[in-house]
Amino acid sequence: MEYLHIDPERKLSVIDKNIYGNFSEHLGHCIYEGVYVGEDSDIPNVNGIRTDVVEALKALKLPVLRWPGGCFADEYHWKDGIGPKEERAKIVNTHWGGVTEDNSFGTHEFFELCRQVGCEPYVCGNVGSGTVREMSEWVEYMNCDSVSPMADLRRKNGHDEAFGVKYFGVGNESWGCGGMMTPEYYADEYRRYQTFCRRYGENRLFKIASGANSGDLHWTEVLMQKATRCMDGLSLHYYTVPYDWQKRGQATVFDKDSWYETLKKTLRMDSLLSEHEAIMDRYDPDKKVALVVDEWGTWYDVEPGTNPGFLYQQNTIRDALVAGINLNIFNQHSDRVRMANIAQLANVLQAVVLTEGPKLVLTPTYHVFKMYAGHQDATLLPSSVSTGCVGTEEAQVPKLHQSASLAADGSVTLTICNLSADDAEDVLVDCGGRAIASFSGEIVTGAMDAYNTFDAPENVVPQEFKDGVLKDGKLCISLPGPSVVALTLKLA
Ligand code: AHR
């Protein structure tokens, strides 16, 4: 028996709902086929955007969506993607598979997608191969409501009102595919580019600087030193790659060594955040600048037979655990982490939905995001769990991983992952001086490599959680291994 303690009287930071964000890039079948099928498609759509995907994302309460990349963002010239579709430039997507990009999904279509889903758009601008003027004009096109060349162009293209983007990224991975810059050089470029990303009317942009690759603390140090005053957010990218890039293995065919190795790698997110936060705290003790983890998730080999440049991978219970653990970690760091965007939305890396023609599959990762939705905009509560370790000689991980928050209605959301590939764990949950009066919840569990297919889309779905008994105001639960559980606790 393990013991899980929650203190409902000590309120910590608010868990920004944007931690539950996603990322959509012009990569493989994320945008085209995954989201956008065009007005003439037989697949049900509204203005070219798949209705099934929109409904799934609404049910997920998706709060924010990043676009158009990723690496693609630093080669994207936004004017290629506006105006009559037949006149739009056809370009080569050099980063991702060398395929033709016909630009039929551009600025207007992205905002239409966000409108249908009801999420905030987060647009990433081009520093690597674009100009200051180009970026400045894009912001003007999206946000200016008065008479101006770009606002008039937008009106000519059929949208009278400004789109009103708030979240704006100034470059992506500027240390790598975004221009191979040094942090010193990028910090100067960031200062220059962001200067001309103007405020229109009441809409003050939330400007996000391109941040570090995983453990590159020097990048964060330099950016904070040189540009803290002109940024609202600094990003961080960290992917869960089992072993290393050469030996990461497949998404669905793996052994227990790989299971524990993957979870060990994903738990590194916790210490990474602490390391970057410690630097940010020195320059910004009031935590005004948000840490924005705008790319995270698993990265395996592509599915056999698929285009290596399309990054298409399946999604198993292992991914459900990766999602649950990372979301717990982000919740726990919510005093500084105020947005996160899993990579990616559809058909790419750790996707929440997979599509094949008219068919749609909700992945185990999707189900975890949905189960965790109670944390969105709730208040983090201190929680701790007594837990031993489990794993292999090389990869030991804690058996249990949790976070808890207080909702506006006074209920407590508790999410727990059992990381064991085999063993169930009994846990006694207590809320200090407050008795637990009732509980309800859901569980995702199954074999470690269970997944959903287009023929069997419900292999892995949340079930009602029933394995709990209330006694003397405490809750005794049994968590099968592996599993992700989300509970709502009503306190007396
Ligand atoms: O998400 C896939 C790619 O990973 C993104 O384009 C890039 O930013 C990162 O390296």
Residues whose N, C-alpha, C, O or C-beta is under 5 A from the ligand:
A	BS01	AHR	G70 C71 F72 E173 A343
